C-alpha cells in the first residue's frame, strides 16, 4: 500500500497543476494584456502565478515518485486527522495568524512596517534561531517590499504614523 504522505503529495501535485491550468485559462479567456506599454499589465500576475503553481506542483509530484519515504511517515504518534503532524498544523496557524495580524495592523503601522514585522514574526515562529538574523530579515524584507511596490511598480501603499 502507498504511504499516506506520498499519496497526499501526489494529490497535491496533481491539484496544483490543474489549478494552474484553470488560472491560466481564466486569464486567457479574459483577454488580459501581459504588458501594458512598458509595464506589466493586468494579465501579468495570473500568467506568472499559474506558471509558478504548475512548476511547484510538478516538483511535488515528481518528488512523490522519485523520493524515499518522507521523514514524517516515520513518526506515527504525532499525527492529526491521519495525514497532518502537529508541527505542520502549528506552522500553518502561525503563518495564517501572522498574515491576518499584518492586514489588521496595516492601517495603523503602515503596510511596509506591518509586512516587515510579519516576516520577522513568521521567521521566529517557524524556528529561526537568534534575534539578530530575524531583525535583519524584517528590515531587509521591508526594504525589498519598498523597492518592489513603491519604486519599481509605483503602487500607493497605506502609510502609518511614521510615514512609511
C-alpha positions as CSV (number, residue, x, y, z in Angstrom):
1,X,0.0,0.0,0.0
2,X,1.2,3.5,-0.8
3,X,2.3,5.5,2.2
4,X,-0.3,8.2,3.1
5,X,2.2,11.1,2.7
6,X,3.2,10.0,-0.8
7,X,-0.4,9.7,-1.8
8,X,-1.2,13.2,-0.3
9,X,1.8,14.7,-2.2
10,X,0.6,13.1,-5.4
11,X,-2.9,14.5,-4.9
12,X,-1.5,17.9,-4.0
13,X,0.8,17.9,-7.1
14,X,-2.0,17.0,-9.5
15,X,-4.4,19.5,-7.9
16,X,-1.8,22.2,-8.1
17,X,-1.2,21.6,-11.8
18,X,-4.9,21.5,-12.5
19,X,-5.3,24.8,-10.6
20,X,-2.6,26.4,-12.6
21,X,-4.3,25.4,-15.8
22,X,-7.6,26.9,-14.6
23,X,-5.9,30.2,-13.6
24,X,-4.0,30.4,-16.9
25,X,-7.2,29.7,-18.9
26,X,-9.2,32.2,-16.9
27,X,-6.5,34.8,-17.6
28,X,-6.6,33.9,-21.3
29,X,-10.4,34.0,-21.5
30,X,-10.5,37.5,-20.0
31,X,-8.1,38.6,-22.7
32,X,-5.9,40.4,-20.2
33,X,-2.8,42.1,-21.6
34,X,0.5,40.7,-20.4
35,X,2.2,44.0,-20.9
36,X,0.7,47.5,-21.0
37,X,3.2,49.7,-22.7
38,X,6.5,49.1,-20.9
39,X,5.0,47.9,-17.6
40,X,3.3,44.6,-16.6
41,X,-0.4,44.6,-17.5
42,X,-3.3,43.1,-15.7
43,X,-2.6,39.6,-17.2
44,X,0.9,39.5,-15.9
45,X,0.2,38.2,-12.4
46,X,-2.3,35.4,-13.4
47,X,0.1,34.1,-16.0
48,X,3.2,34.2,-13.8
49,X,1.4,32.8,-10.8
50,X,-0.1,29.9,-12.8
51,X,3.4,29.0,-14.1
52,X,4.8,29.1,-10.6
53,X,2.0,26.9,-9.2
54,X,2.5,24.4,-12.1
55,X,6.2,24.3,-11.5
56,X,6.0,23.7,-7.8
57,X,3.1,21.2,-8.3
58,X,5.3,19.3,-10.8
59,X,8.2,19.3,-8.3
60,X,5.9,17.9,-5.5
61,X,4.5,15.3,-7.9
62,X,7.9,14.2,-9.2
63,X,9.3,14.0,-5.6
64,X,6.4,11.7,-4.6
65,X,7.5,9.2,-7.3
66,X,11.3,9.6,-7.0
67,X,11.9,10.2,-3.3
68,X,12.2,8.0,-0.4
69,X,9.5,7.9,2.3
70,X,9.1,11.3,4.0
71,X,10.6,11.7,7.4
72,X,7.1,12.5,8.6
73,X,6.0,8.9,7.7
74,X,8.3,7.5,10.3
75,X,6.7,9.4,13.1
76,X,3.3,7.9,13.7
77,X,2.5,9.1,17.2
78,X,2.1,12.8,16.5
79,X,-0.4,12.7,13.6
80,X,-3.7,14.6,13.5
81,X,-6.5,13.7,11.1
82,X,-4.5,10.9,9.6
83,X,-2.1,13.0,7.5
84,X,-1.0,16.2,9.3
85,X,1.6,16.4,12.0
86,X,1.1,18.7,14.9
87,X,4.1,20.8,13.9
88,X,2.6,21.3,10.4
89,X,-0.6,22.5,11.9
90,X,1.3,24.8,14.2
91,X,3.2,26.2,11.3
92,X,0.0,26.7,9.3
93,X,-1.7,28.5,12.1
94,X,1.4,30.7,12.7
95,X,1.6,31.8,9.1
96,X,-2.2,32.4,8.7
97,X,-2.4,34.2,12.1
98,X,0.5,36.4,11.4
99,X,-0.9,37.3,8.0
100,X,-4.2,38.3,9.5
101,X,-2.3,40.5,12.0
102,X,-0.4,42.1,9.2
103,X,-3.6,43.0,7.4
104,X,-5.2,44.2,10.6
105,X,-2.3,46.4,11.7
106,X,-1.5,47.9,8.2
107,X,-3.9,50.9,8.6
108,X,-2.2,51.8,11.9
109,X,1.5,51.0,11.3
110,X,1.6,51.2,7.5
111,X,1.8,48.2,5.2
112,X,5.5,48.1,4.8
113,X,6.1,48.2,8.6
114,X,3.5,45.6,9.2
115,X,4.9,43.3,6.5
116,X,8.4,43.6,7.8
117,X,7.2,42.8,11.4
118,X,5.1,40.0,9.9
119,X,8.1,38.4,8.1
120,X,10.2,38.6,11.2
121,X,7.4,37.1,13.3
122,X,6.9,34.2,10.9
123,X,10.6,33.5,10.9
124,X,10.7,33.4,14.7
125,X,7.5,31.3,15.0
126,X,8.9,28.8,12.4
127,X,12.1,28.3,14.4
128,X,14.8,30.7,13.2
129,X,17.4,30.8,15.9
130,X,18.6,34.1,17.4
131,X,17.3,37.6,17.1
132,X,20.0,39.3,15.0
133,X,19.1,37.4,11.9
134,X,15.3,37.9,12.5
135,X,15.7,41.7,12.9
136,X,17.9,41.9,9.7
137,X,15.3,39.8,7.9
138,X,12.5,42.1,8.9
139,X,14.4,45.2,7.9
140,X,15.6,43.7,4.7
141,X,12.2,42.4,3.7
142,X,10.8,45.9,4.3
143,X,13.4,47.4,2.1
144,X,12.7,44.8,-0.7
145,X,8.9,45.4,-0.4
146,X,9.5,49.2,-0.7
147,X,11.7,48.8,-3.7
148,X,9.3,46.4,-5.5
149,X,6.0,48.2,-4.8
150,X,6.9,51.8,-4.3
151,X,9.9,52.3,-6.5
152,X,9.5,49.8,-9.4
153,X,5.7,49.4,-9.6
154,X,4.7,52.8,-8.2
155,X,1.9,51.3,-6.2
156,X,0.5,53.6,-3.4
157,X,0.6,51.7,-0.1
158,X,-1.1,52.5,3.2
159,X,1.2,54.6,5.3
160,X,1.4,54.6,9.0
161,X,2.3,57.3,11.5
162,X,6.0,57.1,10.7
163,X,5.3,57.9,7.1
164,X,6.0,54.5,5.5
